[in-house]
Amino acid sequence: MQTNPTAPTLVVVPVQPELPPRVDSSQLLRGRRTVEIEHGEQTYTLRVTKDNKLILTK
């Protein structure tokens, strides 16, 4: 099989999935233990527990 030196070369680049944006919780909470988040017509509450975990409730 002969190759054509003028033929374009195919380069395969692995596609990495796009990472979701990351927001530090301190930016959302701004020193508070709870914050309300509006999503469409719903309101959610993001709360920090006594064990420093996050809970999101409707």
C-alpha positions as CSV (number, residue, x, y, z in Angstrom):
1,M,0.0,0.0,0.0
2,Q,1.4,3.4,-1.0
3,T,0.8,6.6,1.0
4,N,-0.1,9.9,-0.5
5,P,2.3,12.6,1.0
6,T,-0.2,15.4,0.2
7,A,-3.2,13.8,1.9
8,P,-4.3,15.5,5.1
9,T,-3.2,13.8,8.3
10,L,-5.9,12.7,10.7
11,V,-5.1,13.6,14.3
12,V,-7.2,12.0,17.0
13,V,-7.6,14.1,20.2
14,P,-9.2,12.5,23.2
15,V,-12.3,14.4,24.2
16,Q,-12.6,15.2,27.9
17,P,-16.0,15.7,29.4
18,E,-16.7,19.3,30.3
19,L,-16.4,19.8,34.1
20,P,-19.2,21.6,35.8
21,P,-18.5,25.0,37.3
22,R,-17.4,24.9,40.9
23,V,-18.5,27.4,43.5
24,D,-17.1,27.5,47.0
25,S,-19.9,27.2,49.6
26,S,-18.5,30.2,51.5
27,Q,-19.4,32.3,48.4
28,L,-23.0,31.2,48.6
29,L,-23.4,31.3,52.4
30,R,-21.3,34.5,53.1
31,G,-20.8,33.6,56.8
32,R,-24.3,32.5,57.4
33,R,-25.7,29.0,58.3
34,T,-28.5,29.1,55.8
35,V,-29.3,30.6,52.4
36,E,-32.4,30.5,50.2
37,I,-32.0,29.7,46.6
38,E,-34.6,30.5,44.0
39,H,-34.9,28.1,41.2
40,G,-37.7,28.9,38.8
41,E,-40.8,29.3,40.9
42,Q,-39.4,27.1,43.8
43,T,-37.4,28.2,46.8
44,Y,-34.8,25.9,48.3
45,T,-32.9,26.2,51.6
46,L,-29.2,25.4,51.7
47,R,-28.2,24.7,55.3
48,V,-25.0,23.9,57.1
49,T,-25.4,21.2,59.8
50,K,-23.6,21.1,63.1
51,D,-21.3,18.5,61.5
52,N,-20.4,21.1,58.8
53,K,-22.3,19.2,56.1
54,L,-24.7,20.7,53.6
55,I,-28.4,19.9,53.3
56,L,-30.6,21.3,50.5
57,T,-34.3,21.2,51.2
58,K,-37.4,22.3,49.3
